[in-house]
């Protein structure tokens, strides 16, 4: 069959990233996330720190989640988004893959053989995930959940004109606290196989 793409948007602390990685293993396909920022930096002939200054090594590791593509001016952000959109389209045409965030659901909204997923969880579960799995301090976790969710919401609404959790643009919305990383990944992979006729 033709290449297929699975896009994943998620709430901070819902473990969307490890779920996506596990799905890529189960399905035997590529997984793309922050490396899209690196590809964008290369295409624009700019250092990654210019594209996403939260990527600088001197900054705390979790800050890069607050600013999906940097904190520059609107003109710069628009150029970055246009480049990123081209990369997302190229990746989806080149091979079957899973793409996390970056408005990939919006960018690929008219592409066939796509499955768009939103992963969420209750706040108390996300707090627990941040502390137990991501090894964050409780107060830091509370702040990051609020700030990252807001940043992702604003970014997505700015370019896609709808919320990343808007069910009208998703095939699946799933609470990751029900089955955890492994269980959620297995069930989503099974749905993808049936939906996209991969079996």
FENVENDA-V651035 format. One record per residue. N is the residue number from 1. RES is the residue in one letter. PSI is psi in degrees with one decimal (999 if undefined). OMEGA is omega in degrees with one decimal (999 if undefined). Layout:
# FENVENDA-V651035
n=<N/N>
res=<RES/RES>
psi=<PSI/PSI>
omega=<OMEGA/OMEGA>
This chain:
# FENVENDA-V651035
n=<1/2/3/4/5/6/7/8/9/10/11/12/13/14/15/16/17/18/19/20/21/22/23/24/25/26/27/28/29/30/31/32/33/34/35/36/37/38/39/40/41/42/43/44/45/46/47/48/49/50/51/52/53/54/55/56/57/58/59/60/61/62/63/64/65/66/67/68/69/70/71/72/73/74/75/76/77/78/79/80/81/82/83/84/85/86/87/88/89/90/91/92/93/94/95/96/97/98/99/100/101/102/103/104/105/106/107/108/109/110/111/112/113/114/115/116/117/118/119/120/121/122/123/124/125/126/127/128/129/130/131/132/133/134/135/136/137/138/139/140/141/142/143/144/145/146/147/148/149/150/151/152/153/154/155/156/157/158/159/160/161/162/163/164/165/166/167/168/169/170/171/172/173/174/175/176/177/178/179/180/181/182/183/184/185/186/187/188/189/190/191/192/193/194/195/196/197/198/199>
res=<X/X/X/X/X/X/X/X/X/X/X/X/X/X/X/X/X/X/X/X/X/X/X/X/X/X/X/X/X/X/X/X/X/X/X/X/X/X/X/X/X/X/X/X/X/X/X/X/X/X/X/X/X/X/X/X/X/X/X/X/X/X/X/X/X/X/X/X/X/X/X/X/X/X/X/X/X/X/X/X/X/X/X/X/X/X/X/X/X/X/X/X/X/X/X/X/X/X/X/X/X/X/X/X/X/X/X/X/X/X/X/X/X/X/X/X/X/X/X/X/X/X/X/X/X/X/X/X/X/X/X/X/X/X/X/X/X/X/X/X/X/X/X/X/X/X/X/X/X/X/X/X/X/X/X/X/X/X/X/X/X/X/X/X/X/X/X/X/X/X/X/X/X/X/X/X/X/X/X/X/X/X/X/X/X/X/X/X/X/X/X/X/X/X/X/X/X/X/X>
psi=<172.8/166.0/149.8/157.1/136.5/122.6/141.7/121.5/154.0/160.0/149.6/131.8/-0.6/-0.7/31.7/-36.9/-52.9/-30.1/-43.2/-41.1/-42.9/-38.9/-40.6/-35.7/-45.5/-37.4/-12.3/38.0/168.2/155.7/129.9/136.2/-103.0/-21.8/-17.0/-35.3/-41.1/-41.4/-37.7/-44.2/-41.3/-46.3/-34.0/1.8/45.0/152.2/152.7/-34.0/-27.4/-37.2/-42.1/91.6/-11.9/-6.4/-10.8/138.3/-20.7/-9.1/153.2/144.7/-32.4/-11.4/-27.3/-16.6/-17.9/-27.8/89.7/-36.1/42.4/-175.2/27.1/-169.1/166.0/-40.4/-43.7/-44.8/-40.2/-39.8/-42.4/-44.3/-40.8/-42.2/-44.4/-41.0/-40.6/-41.1/-45.9/-44.3/-41.0/-42.4/-42.0/-26.6/-30.4/-38.5/163.8/137.6/167.3/129.9/124.7/125.7/-151.1/27.1/26.3/-29.5/-38.7/-46.0/-36.6/21.3/-27.3/6.2/136.1/164.8/43.7/146.8/120.1/123.6/139.8/126.7/129.0/176.9/157.1/149.8/-42.4/-33.8/-37.3/-38.3/-44.7/-41.8/-42.5/-40.7/-48.8/-38.9/-41.9/-3.8/44.9/154.0/144.5/-44.6/-37.9/-41.8/-45.7/-44.7/-42.8/-38.9/-46.0/-47.2/-42.7/-43.1/-43.2/-44.1/-44.0/-41.5/-47.9/-43.7/-47.3/-42.9/-34.1/-45.4/-40.3/-20.4/16.0/160.3/146.4/-17.8/5.8/113.1/-20.8/-19.4/14.5/148.2/-32.7/133.5/127.5/138.0/109.6/-15.9/-15.7/-41.2/-5.4/-175.4/-55.9/-49.4/-42.7/-44.3/-43.1/-44.4/-40.2/-38.1/-39.2/-41.5/-42.3/-42.0/-42.0/-43.9/-42.2/10.8/50.4/-14.4/999>
omega=<176.6/176.2/176.1/-179.0/173.5/177.1/-179.2/169.1/-173.5/172.1/178.2/179.4/178.8/179.1/178.6/-179.1/178.0/175.8/178.7/179.0/179.6/176.6/-179.7/177.2/-177.9/-177.3/179.9/-179.9/-177.8/179.7/-179.5/179.1/-178.6/179.5/174.8/176.2/179.3/178.1/177.8/179.2/179.8/-179.2/179.9/-179.9/179.8/174.3/179.8/-179.4/177.9/-179.2/179.6/-172.7/174.1/178.5/-178.1/-174.5/-178.6/-178.5/177.1/-173.9/-174.7/-177.9/-178.1/179.1/-176.5/-175.8/-174.3/179.6/173.4/-175.7/-175.6/-179.4/-179.9/-179.8/179.1/178.9/179.8/178.0/178.9/-178.9/179.2/178.8/178.3/179.8/178.3/179.4/179.4/178.1/179.3/179.6/-178.5/178.0/-174.6/-172.7/172.3/-175.0/172.4/179.5/-178.2/174.8/178.6/-179.3/-177.4/177.5/178.6/-178.2/-176.0/-174.1/-178.6/-179.3/176.4/179.3/176.2/175.0/-176.0/-173.2/172.1/-179.0/-179.1/176.0/176.3/-177.2/-178.2/177.1/178.8/175.9/179.6/178.4/-179.1/-178.0/-173.8/-175.3/-178.8/175.1/177.7/173.0/-176.6/-179.1/176.7/-179.9/179.1/-179.1/-177.7/178.2/-179.1/-174.0/-178.0/177.8/-179.8/-179.6/179.6/179.0/-179.0/-179.0/-177.7/179.5/-179.3/-176.6/-177.5/-178.0/173.5/-178.7/178.2/179.9/-177.2/-174.6/-179.2/-177.2/-178.5/172.8/-176.7/168.2/-174.0/176.8/-175.1/-179.2/-179.2/-172.9/-179.1/-176.4/-175.3/-177.4/179.1/-179.7/-179.5/-178.6/178.1/178.1/178.6/177.6/179.8/179.9/-179.4/-178.9/-174.9/176.8/-178.3/-176.4/999>
